Amino acid sequence: MVRFRVIKGSRLLLGAAVVVLALVVCLLAFKVFAGSEGDATPVDGNLVETSAQEEEARAALAVLAAPLSQGIEISVLEPSSNPQGQASPAPENEHTDQTVAPLELDPAGEVDIAVGDAPRVLIYHTHTHEAYEQAADDPYVALEAWRTADEEHSVVRVGAELAELLRARGCEVVHDTTDHELDDLSTAYTRSEQTLLSYEEPFDLYIDLHRDAYVEGTGENTLHANGVDYAKLMMLIGKGENFDLKPHYSENYAFACALTDALNAQTPGICRDVLVKTNRYNQHIGVYAILVEVGNNRNTLVEALNAMQPLSEAIAFLLIGGNPD
């Protein structure tokens, strides 16, 4: 459905008003000419016109003249892309959305996640321009602080590293580098959803790879282990409380917990506890779907890239089986 709204600045109605004004002037001129032979009544040397046609013309001109002082423009609003017809919730922002209590998993329960050989993995980036601390020896052109369209220095580069490592471990990986931010960060999740829906075949794992925002008091940014500096990782899972179509919360949360445990068993301290928030972050698209925060804006790109080695090992361990390296 196409809707219209009125805003300032259009020339369309101004042009129409000029045409109407010209017609009114012509009508008045005709009346003045006809009045010298017709039924016009002179008053103080002027002609008083009382015809119904003239009054209608003047009324039309008055109606048009009022909004012209401000100007109007008709603009087409895009129809809602929501196929279910549900009301659109407020924009999602994983940095500011409300945190909620996580699901309580049975500590004795086992999560059977392995999907066999060559699991299909999709890596994408809702916030495509997220970048890391500027490096003096390898700077990037910033759109604003810690954001760049340069894919060699943004979180897209980190996704490319993860994709390469997962392929080496037997996964079938698609790394989608579509720019979902464009010029409107607040609606990026709507665009990334359309990207996900464009794939006809489902994936075994959907990874929305992000860079977190630094928060004072959250502890060390970097883990120093085995002679390597790693950016710390964190899984974020959405409950979808503001949506009619809910994410696969319990399955996604169980996977995120298992991945966190596998990472910390392999490289102790590299992964923070799973964070659960109110929105859904497109995690309704399939099982399993997770959002992975790779470091924050105080980390370097090199530290983020280093963290992809243990992350790829833990993911392959869960999806394919065997033992983590």
URWO-V102972 format. One record per backbone hydrogen bond with DSSP energy under -0.5 kcal/mol. CO is the residue of the C=O (numbers start at 1). NH is the residue of the N-H. E is the energy in kcal/mol with one decimal. If there is no record, write none. Layout:
BEGIN
co=CO nh=NH e=E
co=CO nh=NH e=E
END
This chain:
BEGIN
co=1 nh=3 e=-0.5
co=3 nh=77 e=-2.2
co=5 nh=75 e=-1.6
co=7 nh=73 e=-2.7
co=11 nh=15 e=-2.1
co=12 nh=16 e=-1.6
co=13 nh=17 e=-2.6
co=14 nh=18 e=-2.0
co=15 nh=19 e=-1.7
co=16 nh=20 e=-2.2
co=17 nh=21 e=-3.0
co=18 nh=22 e=-2.3
co=19 nh=23 e=-2.0
co=20 nh=24 e=-2.4
co=21 nh=25 e=-2.4
co=22 nh=26 e=-2.3
co=23 nh=27 e=-2.3
co=24 nh=28 e=-2.7
co=25 nh=29 e=-2.6
co=26 nh=30 e=-2.3
co=27 nh=31 e=-2.3
co=28 nh=32 e=-2.6
co=29 nh=33 e=-2.2
co=30 nh=34 e=-3.0
co=31 nh=35 e=-2.5
co=32 nh=36 e=-0.8
co=33 nh=36 e=-0.7
co=34 nh=37 e=-1.5
co=34 nh=38 e=-1.3
co=40 nh=42 e=-0.5
co=41 nh=48 e=-1.3
co=43 nh=46 e=-2.4
co=46 nh=43 e=-2.7
co=47 nh=49 e=-0.7
co=48 nh=41 e=-0.8
co=51 nh=55 e=-1.8
co=52 nh=56 e=-2.2
co=53 nh=57 e=-2.1
co=54 nh=58 e=-2.6
co=55 nh=59 e=-2.4
co=56 nh=60 e=-2.4
co=57 nh=61 e=-2.2
co=58 nh=62 e=-2.2
co=59 nh=63 e=-2.1
co=60 nh=64 e=-2.0
co=61 nh=65 e=-2.2
co=62 nh=66 e=-1.3
co=63 nh=67 e=-0.8
co=64 nh=68 e=-1.0
co=65 nh=69 e=-0.7
co=66 nh=69 e=-1.1
co=67 nh=70 e=-1.6
co=67 nh=71 e=-3.1
co=73 nh=7 e=-2.2
co=73 nh=75 e=-0.6
co=75 nh=5 e=-1.3
co=77 nh=3 e=-0.8
co=81 nh=83 e=-0.8
co=82 nh=85 e=-1.2
co=93 nh=96 e=-1.2
co=93 nh=97 e=-2.4
co=98 nh=278 e=-1.9
co=103 nh=105 e=-0.8
co=105 nh=107 e=-0.6
co=106 nh=109 e=-1.6
co=110 nh=112 e=-0.7
co=111 nh=113 e=-1.1
co=119 nh=172 e=-2.6
co=120 nh=204 e=-2.0
co=120 nh=205 e=-1.5
co=121 nh=123 e=-0.5
co=121 nh=174 e=-2.6
co=122 nh=207 e=-3.1
co=123 nh=176 e=-2.8
co=124 nh=209 e=-2.6
co=125 nh=180 e=-0.5
co=126 nh=128 e=-1.0
co=127 nh=130 e=-1.4
co=128 nh=156 e=-0.5
co=129 nh=148 e=-2.5
co=130 nh=155 e=-2.3
co=135 nh=138 e=-1.2
co=140 nh=142 e=-0.7
co=144 nh=147 e=-1.8
co=146 nh=131 e=-2.3
co=147 nh=143 e=-2.6
co=147 nh=144 e=-1.0
co=149 nh=151 e=-0.9
co=150 nh=153 e=-1.9
co=150 nh=154 e=-0.7
co=153 nh=132 e=-0.7
co=154 nh=157 e=-1.2
co=154 nh=158 e=-0.8
co=155 nh=159 e=-2.1
co=156 nh=160 e=-2.1
co=157 nh=161 e=-1.7
co=158 nh=162 e=-2.2
co=159 nh=163 e=-2.5
co=160 nh=164 e=-2.1
co=161 nh=165 e=-2.1
co=162 nh=166 e=-2.5
co=163 nh=167 e=-2.3
co=164 nh=168 e=-1.7
co=165 nh=169 e=-0.7
co=166 nh=169 e=-0.7
co=166 nh=171 e=-2.3
co=167 nh=170 e=-1.6
co=171 nh=173 e=-0.7
co=172 nh=121 e=-3.0
co=174 nh=123 e=-2.9
co=174 nh=176 e=-0.7
co=175 nh=177 e=-0.6
co=178 nh=180 e=-0.9
co=181 nh=184 e=-2.6
co=184 nh=187 e=-0.9
co=185 nh=188 e=-1.6
co=187 nh=191 e=-1.4
co=188 nh=192 e=-2.6
co=189 nh=193 e=-1.7
co=190 nh=194 e=-1.4
co=191 nh=195 e=-1.7
co=192 nh=196 e=-2.2
co=193 nh=197 e=-2.5
co=194 nh=198 e=-0.9
co=195 nh=198 e=-0.7
co=196 nh=199 e=-1.3
co=198 nh=200 e=-0.5
co=205 nh=122 e=-2.7
co=205 nh=207 e=-0.5
co=206 nh=208 e=-0.6
co=206 nh=290 e=-2.7
co=207 nh=124 e=-2.5
co=207 nh=209 e=-0.9
co=208 nh=292 e=-2.1
co=210 nh=294 e=-2.8
co=212 nh=297 e=-0.7
co=215 nh=218 e=-1.4
co=221 nh=232 e=-1.6
co=222 nh=224 e=-0.5
co=223 nh=225 e=-0.7
co=223 nh=230 e=-2.9
co=225 nh=228 e=-2.1
co=228 nh=225 e=-2.4
co=228 nh=230 e=-0.6
co=230 nh=223 e=-2.7
co=232 nh=295 e=-2.8
co=233 nh=272 e=-3.0
co=234 nh=293 e=-3.3
co=235 nh=275 e=-2.6
co=236 nh=291 e=-1.4
co=237 nh=277 e=-2.2
co=240 nh=243 e=-1.6
co=244 nh=246 e=-0.9
co=247 nh=249 e=-2.1
co=248 nh=252 e=-2.7
co=249 nh=253 e=-2.9
co=250 nh=254 e=-2.1
co=251 nh=255 e=-2.3
co=252 nh=256 e=-2.6
co=253 nh=257 e=-2.4
co=254 nh=258 e=-2.2
co=255 nh=259 e=-2.7
co=256 nh=260 e=-2.2
co=257 nh=261 e=-2.5
co=258 nh=262 e=-2.3
co=259 nh=263 e=-2.3
co=260 nh=264 e=-2.4
co=261 nh=265 e=-2.1
co=262 nh=266 e=-1.6
co=263 nh=267 e=-3.4
co=267 nh=270 e=-1.9
co=270 nh=233 e=-2.9
co=275 nh=237 e=-2.7
co=276 nh=100 e=-2.4
co=277 nh=239 e=-2.3
co=278 nh=241 e=-2.6
co=278 nh=242 e=-0.5
co=279 nh=240 e=-1.5
co=280 nh=283 e=-2.1
co=282 nh=285 e=-1.4
co=283 nh=248 e=-1.6
co=286 nh=288 e=-0.5
co=288 nh=206 e=-2.6
co=290 nh=208 e=-2.5
co=290 nh=292 e=-0.5
co=291 nh=236 e=-2.9
co=291 nh=293 e=-0.5
co=292 nh=210 e=-3.1
co=292 nh=294 e=-0.6
co=293 nh=234 e=-1.4
co=293 nh=295 e=-0.8
co=295 nh=212 e=-2.6
co=296 nh=299 e=-2.1
co=299 nh=133 e=-2.9
co=300 nh=304 e=-1.8
co=301 nh=305 e=-2.7
co=302 nh=306 e=-2.3
co=303 nh=231 e=-2.1
co=303 nh=307 e=-1.3
co=305 nh=308 e=-1.3
co=306 nh=309 e=-1.2
co=306 nh=310 e=-0.6
co=307 nh=311 e=-1.6
co=308 nh=312 e=-2.4
co=309 nh=313 e=-1.9
co=310 nh=314 e=-2.3
co=311 nh=315 e=-2.3
co=312 nh=316 e=-2.3
co=313 nh=317 e=-2.0
co=314 nh=318 e=-1.9
co=315 nh=319 e=-2.6
co=316 nh=320 e=-2.6
co=316 nh=321 e=-1.0
co=317 nh=321 e=-0.7
co=319 nh=115 e=-2.8
co=319 nh=116 e=-1.1
END
